[in-house]
């Protein structure tokens, strides 16, 4: 599911749609969907750090790439600029990446408006 980013070697993203498709395939192959009444929940566990954004209105189609814990888009200058109350954040942490997106969007128009959920 890795997304190659030409010109942005510091980005580390995965295609969340491919991950969801794989989960669908595995559930179908397992046969668990044949007895849907007994299925109580499906839980997905991922990485400790990272970030994914989605829309509650369209959680399967309006979803951002999964930005992994290996992502290096937040420079040290950016992180220091967040102030002393956030000095524990490191590049690759979901909150740092979300704050980076918010800063980037100020100059580009708000691409984040389509999302109303975030998870790490």
Secondary structure, DSSP 8 states (H G I E B T S, - for coil): -EE--TT-TT--EE-HHHHHHHHHHHHHHHTGGGGGGG---------SS-BEEE-STTTTTSB--EE-TT---S-HHHHHHT-GGGTT--TT-HHHHHHHHHHHHHHH--GGGG--EEE-
